[in-house]
Structures are given as structure tokens and as C-alpha cells.
Amino acid sequence: FLPVVEGSGIGAKEKQQSDKILKRLLEKNSHDILNVDK
């Protein structure tokens, strides 16, 4: 099975980057929530 996606390499890179950003945002948000709880 070969996924027919043009520029799939670029898409994967973009997804990895957005995942990283989302992760950072989640970490920042959870950190802020923890600070508020204290």
C-alpha cells in the first residue's frame, strides 16, 4: 500500500511541527493551571 500524497514528506514535517507546538501549548496551559491551583 502506497499513499498517493503529493509532498507527503513536507506534510509529515508540518504535522510534526504543529504537534510540537500543540504539545508546548498544552504543557504551558497545564503549568498555568497548576500555578493557579497553588
N, C-alpha and C positions, 0 to 999 in steps of 0.2 A: 504493500500500500504506500503510494507516494502522494502526499498532499500537494495539490496543484495551487500553490500560492505564489504570486509574484513578489519577489523581495521578501521571502519568508525570514531570511536571516535578519533583515532590518526590523521586521515586525517583532521577532523574538527579542532583539536588543531593546526595542522600545518598551515591550512588555516588562522586561527585566527592570528597566529604569523606573517605570511607573510603579512596579511592585515595590521597589526600594523606597520611592517617595511615599507611597501609601504606608509602608512599614514605619518609616520615620515619623509620619504624622500620627499614626496610632500610638507609637511609643511616647511621643510628645504629649498627646492627649491624655493617655493613661497616667503619665507622670504628673500632669497638671491636676488630674482628678485626685491622685494620691496626696498631693500637696494640699488640696482643698480639704480632704478628709482629716488631715492633721490639724 
